[in-house]
């Protein structure tokens, strides 16, 4: 299945995108894509419900806004420098174990919503990433069983303000958590739809110019490894997101560096997970 949420920001309803591309409203199912939904075998229950009710579900116009494909999760855990090529372009050593940092869930927006360049920012950057959605509580999980705890996958642009992240004191979270810095979607593809999350093409374009083009086979630590690793330090709850890092081609890696300006258009995609597009806007508080 492909899970979507649609409608005005803050008032989204749950839906499903069918294999044909048609989008249907499943509001009469009675649940949104929350922690409780994933925790109570919501995917299986929804699949069974659709077998009986799909024909009664209204179609959603392609003109209607898509929101993030799940309700705000308890946390977004990100993996830093998780592609060999990206570590090299930043001039940093390839990590010996996963680098973990958090991204505030208040940064989450829809896949095609504007990205707002923060007040005082001169170094807002892009990062196409595969995001893993957790399906059930995971604590001290082995690598061998890690995928049993995955509900599905989605596309994430891990926007970053590099001055806030690197040049200011403290942790990376400051440069990762600005409002609109976590567009998710267009949909969550359930685990059965993605044959191998560790072998997916992913790409990003800035104003039509392709700047990132790689494959998750370049991971330093694969999906099973990061799910298991994180679960040794904290419980991963249903609906939680793990963002698995970005390949080479980020703005800070160019010489000279390239960063977003108002009016820039960023388009990105991952094999099997669709595409998204954000237009950069200046902060206007």
N, C-alpha and C positions, 0 to 999 in steps of 0.2 A: 504494500500500500504506500501511497504518498499522502502524507498529512499536510494540510494547509490551514491557514486561518485568514480570514478576509474581512474587509470592512474598514470603517473609520478607525483611526488610531485610538486605542483605549476602549473600543467597543467591538472588537473582532469576534467573529463567530467561527466555529470549527467547520472544516470541510475536508473533502478528499478529492485528489486529482486522479482520475481514472487513466488506464493505460492508453486510451484514445486521446488523452489530453483534456477531455471534458472535465470541468470542475463542478462538484455538487455540494450543496449545503446539507450537512448532517446534524443540524441543530436539534432535530427531534430525537436524536440519540440521547440527548439530555446531559452530555458531559463535554467539557473542554479538555484540551491536552495539558493537563496539570500533573503535578507530582502524584496525586491520588489516582489519576487515570492510569499512568504507567505502573504504579504500585499494585493495582488491583487487576492485572491482566487485561487492561483496557484494549490493547491491540487485538487480542483474540476475541474479546467480546464485540468489538466494533466490526471485525471481519465477519463474525457470525450474524450480526445485525444487518450488515450490508447485503448478505445473501438473500435476505427476505425483503429489505426495505429500499434497496438502491433505486429501484424504478419509481419510487415515490418521492425521491429527493429532488428539490428544485435545482436547476442548473444555475451556475454562477457566471455572470457576464465576465468576459476577459478584460473589460474596462474597470472592474472593481479592484481597488487596492488590495494587495496581499500584505498581511502583517507577518511578524515572526511566527514560525509554524508551531510554537508551543508557548504556553503561559510562562511568565518569568520564572526560571528555575532557581533553586537554592544557591547555585554558584556556577561560575564559568572558570574552569581551571585550564590554563594555557601552558603549552610546552615551548620553551625558548630554544632557538638555535637547533631545531630538530631536523634540518636538512643539511647534508654534508656541504652542498653547494652554497647554501646561505651562510653557514658558519664561515666558510672561506671568504665570501665577499665582504663580510663585516670585519675580517681580520682577527676573528676570535678562534680559539681552539675548539675543535669538535668536543662536545661535552662527554665526560665519562659516565655520567648518569643524568637522567632527565632534569632540566632546569624548569622549576615550577613557578608560576606566578598567577595571580588572580586578575580578573577583569570584572568590574562592577556590573551587575545585571541591569542596572539602570541605563547602561549604554545600549541595550538591545532595541532595535527598530526593525521595520520591515525590510525586505530585500531590495526594494527599489526606492526607499525613502532617501531624502537628501542626507548627505553627510555634512555636518556643520563644523567648519574650521574653528577651533576654540578661540576664545578671547586671548589675544596676545601670542597666538601661535604663528610660527614661521616655518615649522618643520613637521607638518602633518603628512603621514606616509601611509601606504597601502600594504596589505598582506593577504593574499588569497590563501585560505586554509580549509582543510577538511575538519569538520566538527563531528564528534561522536556524541550521541545522545544515550544516556544510561537508562536501562529499562527496569532494573531492580536494585535494591540496596546492595552495594559492593563493599566489603571490608575484608582485608587480608585475602584477596583473590589471587590465585595462581595464574600464570600466563596461559596455561593449558585450558583453563576454564573461563578466561577473561571475556571471550565473545559471547558467552552465555548471559552476560550482564549488559549487553548492548541492545538497545531497542532499534537504533537506526543511525542514519548519518545525514548531515546537512551541510550546505555551503555557508562559509563565514568569511567576511572581510575583517580581519583583525586590525582596524585602523589604529595608528600609533602616532603620538606627538613626540618626536625624538628628543627635543630639548627637555620636555617635561620628564621623559623616561630616563634619559642618560645624563643630562647635564645638570639636573637639579638633584639635591640630596634625597636619599631615601630609596624606596623600592620602585620597580618598574610600573607598578599599578597606576601611578599618577598619570603616566603617559598613555595608558591603555583604556582608561575608563571614562573619558569625556562622553557627554551625551551624543548619541548617534554613532558611536564608534564600534558597534557590534551588529551590523545588519546580518540577519539570518534568513536562510531560505533561498529559493521560493518554497521548498517543501522539505519535510523529513521523509527520506526513503527508508522504509523498514529494512531490517538487516537482510532479509531474504532477497531483496532487490539488488544488493551489491555483492557480487561474487567474491571479490577480494579487495578490501579497503586499502591494502598495502600495494596496490598496483592500479592506481587511478591517475589519469591525466588531469592536470589542472593548469589554469592560465588566467592572466589578467591583462587588460588593455587600458591604457590611459589615452583618452581622446583618439581612440582607434589604433594606437600604436601598441603592439604586443610587447610587454615588458617582462612578464613572467610566463614561462612555459616549461613545465616539468612533470614529474610523476612521483606519486607517493612511495615508489620503490626506492627513492633517495632518502627516505626516513633514516635518521640515526637510530631512533627507537620506534618500533612499529606500534600499531594500535593495541595489540595484545600486551605488549611490554608496558605501555604508558598506563593502560587501565589497571594492570596489576600493580605497577609501581605506586601510583597515586593512592591506591586502596591500602597501602601499607602505612600511610600517614593520616588518612582521614576516610570517613565513610563517604562514598559516592551515593547520592540519593537518586531515586527515579526522576528522570527529567533533567538531571545535571548534564552540563556540557563540558566536554574536553575538546579544546581547540589544539590541533596537533602540530602547529608550526607552519612556517611558510618557506617556499623555495627561494632561489636567487631571483634578483630582479626588483628588489624593493628600492625606494627612492634614495635611501641613505647609502646604498651600495654603489651608486653611480659617481663618477668623477667628472665634473662637479656633481654634488648631490642634487636630486630633483624632488621637489615637494609640491603638494597640491595648492592650487590657486583657485579662487572663486570662479565658477563656471566650468571647471574641469569635469569631464565625465569619466568615470571608472566603471568598466564592465569586466565581469569575471565569471568563471564557471568551472565545474568539476564534472568529469565523466559520470553520467548516471544521476547527477544531482542538480541539473539545470543551470541556469545563469541568473545573474542579478546585475543591476546597474544603479549607481548612485551619482548624483550631481553634487559637486562641492559648492557650498554656500558659505559666505562669511558670517561669523557670529554677529547677531544684531539684537543685543539685549535691551 
